[in-house]
Amino acid sequence: MGNFIRVIKQTKDGKVFVGTNSGLSILDNNEIRNYPLKNKFGVTQIYSIMESDSGEVYLGTQTGLVILKNEIVIKEEESEKIGTEMMKNLVVKVFIHYQKQKTVQ
C-alpha cells in the first residue's frame, strides 16, 4: 500500500489495521489486504483508527470519517479538507458520540 505509515491499530480479533498516505492495509493471519480508499478528492489518507465495542472500525481521513464493519464500508462522512489534528479530534468525538448512542438504545 502506501510508503508512509500514519497509524497502526490492532483490533480485538487480532487484525492489524495500518493507515497510510494512500489508504488502508489490513494484516490478518500472515495475509495483507490493501484498500486504496478513494473519494471525490482522490486517494484517502488515514490519520486515525479506533474500534468500537461492537467491532466497527472508525477511520479518520483528511476528508472525513469512514466506518467499516467486517472490512466493508458502512458509512462515509466527507467534508472539505481539514487539518490533521482537527480530524484526529473529530474522530474521537464522533466515536464517543456513536458509543453513547448505542448505550442508550
N, C-alpha and C positions, 0 to 999 in steps of 0.2 A: 504494500500500500504506500503510504507516504514516507518520505525520508526524514520527517521531523515529528517526533512523538511529543504530544502536548499533555496527555493524561493517560494513566493506566488504572483500571479498576477491576478487581476480581469479584465476581458475583457469588452469591451463596451456593450456586450449583457448580462452582469451580471454574467457570469460563473466565477468560481474561479478555476484557474489552480494552482496546488500545485506540485512543483518539489521536488522529494525526492531522497534518496540514492538508490532507487530501481525502479525508473520510474516516472510516471505521474499520478496524481489523478485529476479528474475534478468534482467540486461540482456544481450542477445545479438543481434548484428547489427542494431542500431537497433530492436529489439523488446524490450518489457518484459513479463515474465510475473510475475504476483503469485500467491503461495501463502499464503493465510491459514491457516497451520498451527494446528490446534486439537487439544486433548487434553481429558481429563476435567476439567481445571481451567479451561478456557476458551481464549482466544487465547494462542498460544505466542510469547513474546518471545525474539528471538535475541540472544545476548550474545557468541558467538564462532563463527568459521568457520575450519576447517582443511581442507586437501585432502591425500589420501594419494597415494602414488606411482602407485597403480592407478586414480586418478580418483574415488574415493569422496569425498564432501564430508561432513564432520562438523560438525553444528550444535549448539552448546551453548545450551541454553534455560534458562528459570527453573525448569523442572521436570525436566530431564534431558538426554538426548542423542538426536539424530536423525541417522541416517546415510542419505545419498542416493547413488544410483548412476544416472546418466543422468536426473537430476531426479526420480527415483522413490524414495520412502521404502523402504529395505530393512531397516531396524532402528530400533526406538524403545525407549529405556530411560527409564522415568519413575521419579521419586522424589517425595517431598513437596517443597514449595517450599524451595529452599535459596538461600543468598546468591549474589550475582552473582560476586564474586571467587572464591568456592569453586567455582562452576560453571565459570569460566574455567580454573581449575587442574585440575579434574576432567576437562574435555575434553582438555586437553593430555596428562594421564596415560593416559586411555583411548586416545587417538590413538597414543601411543608404544607402548602395550601391543599394539594391533592390528597396528601395523607390525612389531613384533618377532615376533608370531605368524606373519605372512606370510613373514618372512625365514626362519624355522625350517622352514616347510613345503616 
